[in-house]
Every structure is written in C-alpha cells, then in structure tokens.
C-alpha cells in the first residue's frame, strides 16, 4: 500500500496564478483532510471531507476550494495564489470510527512569488 | 475556540537525560494524538490517547492524558540522538463523523552527545 500520496512535491507560482494540489489514499478511509504548515508552527486545518460527497471548512479556508472527487481522491485548489499561501501543504486521511487516527501524506512545498 | 499550547518550544538535552514535554488545551476533549516530524518530512503517528488516564509507551517515549486537567505529557527517558525531531500534540474536536485536529506549535527536541 502506498498510503497517502500527494502531487506535486514542489511548486513555484506567481501571484495570481492558479493550481490544484492532488491527494489520493488507498486505505479505504472515509475522511480526508487538507492542512497547511507554516515555518515554526503546527498544522492548521484548511478543509476536510468527512465522507465522499461532503466537504467542510476548517480553521483557515479563505483562498482555497476543495473537491472530493471520489472516496480515494481529495484535491485542493488555489484560484488566485497569494504570497501568504506560501507554505507546506499536507493531506491526511482517517477512518470514521472511534480512533480517527489520521495518516499524513509526504507534503507539497508551495512557494508563491 | 480550541487552543493547544505546548512547552517548551525548544529543548536541548544531553543523551541519557530524562525530560517531559507538556501539552495543555483549552476545551473538553477525550482524544489526543502525538506526532513526530523530522526536518523536511511528513508527520509520523506516535501515540493515540483516547480516555482519561490513558498511558502509552513505546521505547523511550511515554505519553499520558489527564482530561480533567486538559493536559497531556510526553516523557522521554534516557534520550538518544535518534529522538531528535519536532514533536506535536494534536487535540481532536471530533464532529462524530470526522476528526478535527488542532495542533500545538510543536517542541523541537535536540539531543546532544
């Protein structure tokens, strides 16, 4: 099993450009999440999807949109990138029962100039 | 709003010494997770604590949870260099169908010879 995979690993954008970060999991998990991590800080939740067909805002959703394409895939879109969105983005997935332990992907390092 | 505080933020310790990292949180939760992150890498799950009084141990690390005090501790026994990493606690404000993690800012642990 690959677990949680993310593409791309690195990306440089100019201000105003758009892009989509892709995430897929092969663990048959119902719930998926997007986080951002800024230097010297913990992760902050951007959006999550409790199950296929549902999405909800997290702590820092402004400037982002998400799509739960199917049970395996959850994408994050930046419509008009800003320098404040320079960060490392992590995708995670979990089961939806008592433990809810989240498993994280390798991350995407995004720089907006 | 759930707030999670870790201390210390940085810890330099000698090999062989013991130390404790503290994680305090502001609202009721009975689920807390500890993660490890190496530089430039993703998060690795260390412990899942699901109830008051829960104690988990793995090697030189032991984690505990006191939900009444809203406090978790990560105790390091006889530190070795391989434990050098950043450690995060994350508290779950679960929705019933998905977990919503709020992370602490992390404790960067440096173990010196």
Interface residues (C-beta under 8 A of the other chain):
Chain A: X30 X31 X33 X40 X41 X42 X43 X44 X45 X48 X49 X50 X51 X56 X58 X59 X90 X94 X96 X98 X99 X100 X101 X102 X103 X104 X105 X106 X107
Chain B: X4 X31 X33 X41 X42 X43 X45 X48 X50 X88 X90 X92 X94 X95 X97 X98 X99 X100 X101 X102 X103 X104 X105 X106
